[in-house]
Amino acid sequence: MEPRPQSPTPSSGTQTPQYVEGSDIYKETDFFGSDLTLKGIRGVSQLECEQICRSDMACAAWSYVHETRWCWPKSEVSNISLAIGITSGVTDYSRVDPSVLNRPFYEATAVDLPGNDLLPRGLSNTSLEDCRQACLSSSACTAFTWIGKKNICFPKYAAGPSTKFVGAISGVKR
């Protein structure tokens, strides 16, 4: 059995995904992407979501949206972010990319960090990973916002107040 990945260490005043010691549950955490179904499974409990995943050999993890009772079984875990109201769990650590728990950013789904752009028009045609790398490669960059539907990255010289923005992922350097 592979060792359980360690949860990121929170810095003072920064909210991060929370690993529940002694279990395979991550509160306030979304394992986004790698969905086994196009529309998820609606109207189930968190326990039912976990059971659905455990009964499917293709499922390695799951994310559960409490407000909508929506379950998202996952084939693997290659992305993780802070997501209030979402609980995720792992059923097969062999399909968890261990680097996702040790990324150099605290990331949040559906969050924009407006303003403070290093490039007013952003970087076009970038993947989320490209966006992370662009920020890491610049000493002036302390945060980023990536807009998935447009594949555009906005490296930031500062992380100001956040706003809700469905389709965005923002990260702040640790």
N, C-alpha and C positions, 0 to 999 in steps of 0.2 A: 504494500500500500504506500502510495506516495505521501510525503508530508503535506499537511494542510498549509496553503499559502497564508502568509501573515497579512493582516489588514494594515493599511497605511497608518502611520503614526500621525495623529492630529497635531497641528501647531496651535498655539494659543489663539482662541477666538475663531478658529476655522472649523466649520462643520465638514465632516468627512463620512464616507461610508462606514458603517458600524458592523463589525463582525461580532456575532454572538458566540462567546467562548463556549466550547464544548458541543457545538452543533455545526451544521453546514449552512447556516442562515446568515444573510447579510441584510440588516435593516437599513432603510433609507438609501437603497442601492439598486441601480438598474444594470443588468447585464444586457446591453442593447446590441441588436443585430443577431445573426445566426439563428433566426426564428425557424422552428420546424413547421409552422403553419402560417399561411398568409394573413389570417385575420385573428389569430389567437383563439382562445377558448373563453367564452363569456359566461357569466353567471355561476361561477364556482367559488368555493372558499379557498383560502391559502392552503389548507391541509389537502384539499382535493387537487389543487394545482401540483403540489409536491408529489402526491400519489400518482397522478397522471404521468409525470415525468419518470418516476421510479419504475412504472410499468412499461415504459417504452425504451427499448435498447438503444434507439437513436438519440435519446435525450440525455444530455450531460448536465443540464442546469435549467433553471426556470426563473422567471421574474413575474411578480404578482402585483397588479395595480389595485390597491384596496378600494378606492373610491368607486371604481367601475366593476369590481369583481372580475377582472380580466386576467387570464393566465397566458403566459408566453413561454412555452417549452423551447429550449435552446439545444442546438446540436453541439455547441462548444461555447467557451467564454473567451472572447478576444477583445471585448470592450467593457468598461465599467465606469459608472459615473454616480455621483450623488444624485438622488432623485427622491424628494420628499413624497411619502405616501406609497412607495414601492418597496417590496421585500423580495429578495432573490435568494435562491438556494442552489447548492451544487450537489449533484448525485454521482458525478464521475470526475475526479480531479485530474485524471490523465488527459482530459480534453479541455483543461483550463490553461491558458497561456499564463505562466507564472509572472511574466513581466507586467501584466495589466494591474496587478496589485502594488507594483513598485514604480509606477510611472512618475516622472518628475513634475507632474501637475495634479492639482485637485481639480476634477472636472465635474460639471453639472449639465444634465440634460434639460432642454427646454428653457435655457437661460441665456440672455444676452448681457454683455457688458458694454453698454453704449458709450460712445466717445473714446477719447484717449488713443485713437488709432495712429499707429506709426505710418501707415499708408492709407490715405483717405479713401481710395477706391478699392483697397484690399488686394489680395492675391487671387486672381481668377483661376479656375480649373485646378483646384487643389482638393486632395482627399483630406480626411481628418488627420491621418498620419503625416501628410505633407505639411499641414498647418502646425502640428506639434513641432515638427522638425524645423520649420521656419522660425518659430518662436525660440526654440532652444539654441539655434545658431546665431541669434542676435543678443548681444549683452543688453541692448536697450529694451528688449521685449520682456515684460513681466507677466503677460496674460494674453489670451486670444479668445476670439469668438469665431466659430466655423458655422456657416449656414449650409446645411447639407443639400437642400434642394437646388441650390445655385452653385454648389461646390466652390464657395468663396471664403477666404480666410482673412480675418482682420487681426493682425498682431497688434498688441497694445503696449504702450509705455507705462500704463498704470491700470489697475482694476478698480473702476469706480463702482457705484451702486448697481446692482443687477436688476434686470426686468425679465418678466416671463416672455419667452419667445419660442413657440413650438417650432421645431425644426432646427434649432440652434443648439450647439454644444459649446460651452465655454470652459476654459481652463485657466488656472492661476498657478504660476510656478511655486513649488514648495519652498 
